[in-house]
Structure formats: structure tokens, C-alpha cells
Amino acid sequence: MNRWVAGVLLAAALVVFSLFCVRIIDEREQGFRTFWNKAEPTLFGVALNRPNLTEPGWYVVIPGIHQLEIYPRQNIHFHSTKRSLNTVERTLVDADYYVIWRIADPRRFYEANRREETAVQRIDELTYSEVRETVNKHSLADLLSSAREAVQHEITEASDAKLAPLGIHVVDVRLGATLYPEENLARVYERMRTERSRFALKFRAEGEQQARALRSKADSESQIILAQAERESLRLRGEGDAEAAHIYAEAYSGDPEFYAFVRSMEAYRKSLDAQTTLVLSPRSGFLKYLFDMTGGAKPQK
Amino acid sequence: MRAARFLPLVILAAGLALWAFRGFYDVAPDEQAIVLRLGRYDRTVDPGQFHWHAPGLETVLKQRVTTTLREEFGYRTKSPAQGAEVEEHPEEKRMLTSDENLVDVDFVVQYRISDLRDYLLNSRPEEREPVIRDAARAVVRAAVAQNPIDQVLTARGLIQDAAREQLQATLDGYRAGVRIENIQLQDVEAPEPVREAFADVASAQQDRERAVLEAQGYADKVVPEARGRSEETLNLAHAYHEKRILEAQGETEGFRAVLGEYKKAPEVTRQRLYLETLEAILPKMDKVILEKGTSDQLLPYLPLGRREVPR
């Protein structure tokens, strides 16, 4: 019976103790614990306190003995304001960037910053100087190429190295916008316009060139076709003439004298018309009988 | 007396029962939960009724996971229900391309929670959205910055894919516990002040195509026309060729026939032909008959070449 009561009382005492003196630190948190405001007090060579509570779990935090500072264990996001940066070729660029960071060492973090706002201020200052210096070593072309990744990596590494003593781990620094400043935009637009009008001219000229090539090719083709036809036609006509001449020659060589006669008759028919005045002699063969019935021949009996 | 003895036990049992009862929780169909035991991640719980955890020792964190989340850049849809209302954010659009031109790009990122443990434990709730926004913004700009403007204007698919991959890698680096479903570039266009110049390039390209098409049309017309004319010329020549031969044949055949007759009675035929000819031609003409020998004296007086054409 007494054992029961003692057991129950012990359990109650444990519950009360854990309610007041045990702090559960979950995955999202970490803590810095001190023992009478000392991080690592020792008693006869025995360490009395573990200050960095970076792993989740339950920890004894006795009020009046321990002091506990809780910090986030998660990634923390910082976004910079817009900064004017100079590249290596002195091109002015407006850029902003963001930082993902974590508290890596709660003790150092407490000692260096104590509060998150202080840390943010330092991160702002330090990353800005890293961004400025790194961008200053690179050209704008680097930022506008796959080298941008390397530039960001360089900034991240350098910032991380410098912030590690403050208990801060820089996970990533990335450039957001990189743009020309407002007052340079007019010049950029002018350059873009010039470039575009060059392209437009080029395209139109190309069109003209191709069109001319096509047209002249068609013209030459058609001229060649016509000339070939002309040649063929002349040949055919000539052959026709030759063939005809051959036929005539063959036929007329049978009696050239008679041909001359017949052909002359035909020619007279064609060439002598109403415009012709013909002076005839009564002694011509045609008028032979006009004034002389016998025509000089003896009248027949 | 007997009851009083058991009183502490009853109180203990009642307390335990109460404690145990408080441990029940449910997870809705669109949710998942993770359980932390003494602060340490223990398990992920899928939707269901009557799950149990040990209150005080375990913590349950629930989160909707099935919805696809969406971040818009360069614009905001005011009321997703109506869909039409859009608010412009021009300052988010402007980007530099690799050939140092400016381009305006609107885009939207869709993602969902893929690992609830990472999602809930590695970031602060109020920073989850800003981190994804900042990372997406940086990554899309980096992707655009790696391409010349003509590529950006025409090959948005390439940039989308590159940016999606890069954003996933970046967020995995933060162990953000999200999966990027897609990045979609919406409006990709030249900035307002130079848009006209870009439009002119497009119309110049069309001009080029039109000029070529017109020239092709000309060629398609001129060459067949020439073919047609050549055909015509050849046909005419062919006709002439045949005609000449046929004429010659006709004439010579006629001549042969007359010659045949002539051979039979040469004198008479010759005379007949001669007289027929004169008969045919003389009626039309003026005729002057002169004795031989007088002609020499008279000829100068004849009105040669001054004759009126009889009408």
C-alpha cells in the first residue's frame, strides 16, 4: 500500500519536474544554454553544461540555474534592396540579390549577434560588399551567361567564410534582377532600335536579292527557250524552202525553155496592171492580124 | 474507507484516460501530417480518422498538400474565380538578355509540396513563399540572361525547361520540400519603347517572303509563256515548211500537166498560152500603137508617169 502511494507520488514529482525543468527543442529550433551565465563551467574538471543544443530532443533547463536562448534552426531568407554595381568594364548595373542563411553555431551566434536583427544587418553589409567586389571583378557578359552561376557561387563562398565566425552559415546568395539603371534606358532602347532597323534592312535587301535572282533566272530561261524555238523554226523554214527549190528544179529541168515561157506569162499576168501603158507595134505578134487579115501569110485557098 | 484507498489510483487512471483521449487526431483527405516525438521527426501520417499521438511528448503538424500552388510574376490575377482581372507589375518583367537587350517576360510557377518533413521543418512558414518567389525570379532571369533576345522571343520552351530544372535544383539545395510542376512564360515581348522596331523586323521578314513569292509567281508565269510562244513559233515554221513543199509539188504537177499537153502540139499550145495571157492583161491597160520607127520621135511626148489612176 505504501509502495503504491510512494510510486504515485514519485510519478507526480517527475511530471512536475519535467513540466518545469525539461525543455523539448524540436527540429525547427536550436538553443544556446548557459549555466549561471557561463557557457562551459567546470566543477573538479567535470563539464557541467553543454552550451550548443543543435540537435532536437529534450534538455534539462532548470530555472534559476540554466539560461536558454532559442534560435531558429531553419533556413532564413534575406532580400536585399536594389544596389548600384559596377562591372569590370565600368558598366553601371542595378541589381538586387537574396541570401539564404542558417544559424550554424548558436553559441557563436549569441556571442556575436545575440539577436537575429543584428545578424541580418551584418549579413546585409557583408554580402553587399562581397557582391560589389565580385561583380566588380567580372564583366557584364559574365553575368549574362552561364558564368552567372559561378559568380553567385563565388559570392556565396566568400560570404560564408566571412560570416562563419559569427555562427552563420550562408547557404546561397543569388542575384535577382540585373538591369541597366533607369537613366541609361533611353540609350539602350536607341541601340536596340538601331540594331532592329539593321535587321529589317537586311531582310528587305535579302528579299530583293532573292526576288531579282528568281526573276532574272526566269527571264533568261524564257529567252533561251524562245531563241531555241527561233533556231528550230528558221531551220524548218529553210528546209522547206530547200525542199521546194529541189522540187521546182527537178520538175522544170524537163524543158527549161518552155518553163521560161510559161513562167513569163504568169509573171506578166501578175506584174502588168492598169497602171501600165503599153506601146505596141502593129508588127508585134499580137497585132499581127489587126491591120492585115492574113497576117503576112498567104491566104489559104 | 475502501474507496478512499483507491482514490489516488482512480484519479491517476482518469488522468491517464483523459490524456490518452486528447491524443486522437484526424488527417483530412487533402492533408498530410508529420509527428515529432520529443522534438525529433518520427513519422509522416497519411489521411485518416483516429490517429493517435502522445500529447506532451509528440507534436502533430498538419498541412494541406494536394493543392497545386501558384506564383505569378509580372502580373497578378486579382480574383482567381473570375480569372479575367489582371493587375500588371511591369517592374517584375524587365530582364536583360545575353546580347544586352531588354525584354519583358511574364511567367507563372506552379509547384506542390513533395516532402512535408522538409517543407515544414526547414523553412519558416512566413518565408516559404518569398523564398520560392525570389528563387524563381533569380533563376528565370539567369535563364533569360543566357540567351540572345531572338532566342528568348521565339524559343520560350527551352528557357522554361532550363529554368524549371534550375529552380528545382536550387530549392532542393535549400531542402524546401517542394516539386516544381512547371514554369510557364506567358507574354514574352520587347519593351514598349522598342516594340515598333521589333514589329518592323517581323514585317521585313514577311516582306522578304512576299518578294520571293512574287518573284516565283513571275517565274511561274514567264517561263510557261515562253514555252507557249516557242511552241507557236515551231508550229508556224512547221506549217511553212509543209506549205512550201506542197505548193512546190502543186505547181510542178500543174507544170508537168501543161508540159505534157505542150509536147503533143508545141506551136499551138504556146500560141494559145501567149494569147490568153495578153487577153487577160491587155484590157486593163492603156495602149498606144505606134509604127516601128516613129517611136523614137514620139516617146518623149508621151505623158509617162503623169497618168491619173482611173477610178
Interface residues (C-beta under 8 A of the other chain):
Chain A: M1 W4 V5 V8 A11 I24 I25 D26 E27 R28 E29 P56 G57 W58 P72 Q74 N75 I76 H77 H79 Y97 Y98 I100 L140 A141 L143 L144 S145 S146 R148 E149 V171 D172 R174 L175 G176 A177 T178 L179 Y180 L185 V188 Y189 M192 R193 E195 R196 S197 F199 A200 L201 K202 F203 R204 E206 G207 E208 Q210 A211 R212 A213 L214 R215 K217 A218 D219 E221 S222 Q223 I225 L226 Q228 A229 E230 E232 S233 L234 R235 L236 R237 E239 G240 D241 E243 A244 A245 I247 Y248 E250 A251 Y252 G254 D255 F258 Y259 F261 V262 M265 Y268 R269 L272 D273 A274 Q275 T276 T277 L278 V279 L280 S281 P282 R283 G285 F286 L287 L290
Chain B: R5 P8 L9 L12 L36 L38 G39 R40 Y41 T59 R94 M95 L96 T97 S98 E100 N101 L102 L120 L121 N122 S123 R124 E127 P130 V131 D134 A135 R137 A138 V139 R141 A142 A145 Q146 T170 G173 Y174 R175 A176 A190 P191 P193 V194 A197 F198 D200 V201 S203 A204 Q205 D207 R208 E209 R210 A211 V212 E214 A215 Q216 Y218 A219 V222 V223 E225 A226 R227 R229 S230 E231 T233 L234 L236 A237 H238 Y240 H241 E242 K243 R244 I245 E247 A248 Q249 E251 T252 E253 F255 R256 V258 L259 Y262 K263 P266 R270 L273 Y274 L275 E276 T277 L278 A280 I281 L282 K284 M285 D286 K287 V288 I289 L290 E291 K292 S295 L299 L302 L304 R307 V309 P310
